[in-house]
Amino acid sequence: MLGSCRSHNGSLGVFEVVKENAVLRTGPSSDFDRLTPVTRGVRLEVMERQGNYYRFRNPSGWLRLSEGTLLAPETSLGNGVLTVIRVSEPDNKVRLTMGSPCAWQVRQDVEGRKIWLDLPGVPSATFHTAYAQNARAMPAIRLQPLGENGTSVEIPLRQRLWGYHLAWKGDTLEFTPTPAPRIDPKHPLRGLRVTVDAGHGGEDSGTVGLELHVKESDLNLAVARALRDELQKGGAIVTMTRAGDHQVAPENAPADTELQSRVDVALRSRAQLFVSVHHNARPDVKDGRVSHGTHIYYYQPASRGLAQAIAAPLARSIGEPAFQHFWRSFAVIRQPEMPAVLVECNFLSNPKLEKGMLHGRDYPRKAARGILDGVNRFLVRDM
């Protein structure tokens, strides 16, 4: 039953993931933060069941029962062995051959220009790395032991980490860093590919104002369109996830498919920045009626600077005295390939703001220019 817990001294069996990019979480419900996805075909040792989730030892985390199949305890985990590391240029790929897919975790040090690929339960049988001739992009890769029979692969980078892509190609895990765009300080937006996401849409109206009944989906779209126009004036190449009042995924698609569809728009357009536009509310109506403030959310470490850069200019532009930036595990900003933020411009649940600031004819343009100022600051300052 939900909430029950069964603990054992040994494992309950071996769990084989059947869903592509299964959601590994820090706890046994969808309320807990997501960790690095687990690829289909990976086998994990089950240590505990709670409700509809299993807990695993290595890597530590929880998966929903429906995302895989429980095999017998005596089934082999089939973890591979890291045998070959190759670095190629000019694509700067790092290829780790391990014999079979396994779970991984990623750690980043953006300022220190390092990334670690942690491979729990995967021992290493190699002590060298094969580089392309005259390789320059990546200094020496280092291997370190990780827990019980695991390996941590430290990848130093000569350039700042803008993002990365990780995927299995057969028995090889390929890591590809996303190159940072070349920025002209006088024209930082010129040629930059940006995806602007107007949150909600279609049957999902998001928050609805209490006095004027303004729909968040409409307000989001108005700000997103204004932001698109401002970005294009600066020379950016802009892709919108939606340009009208509709969903992005096919009709009746589940919520997670809708959110992934918005990310897919950015990936298909090879976007270099992703900005999702929203307006805030509180679960408690009483709190929501008095709440205010500009809140910017990020997930990947490389996105923190963008969130920080947008917060103050946006608040100043719309006349909001309070602003903050937070780490949150929201679906549309979890992808690691580009800096991505979710912008909550202000609280639509506050009737005073709904009838005042947010209902003003020039509000979308003011909000867009505030976000634009923050993006420019991020590009010039952080490059």
Summary of the structure (lengths in Angstrom):
residues: 383
radius of gyration: 22.7
end to end distance: 52.2
largest distance: 66.9
contacts: 1280
relative contact order: 0.11
helix: 23%
strand: 33%
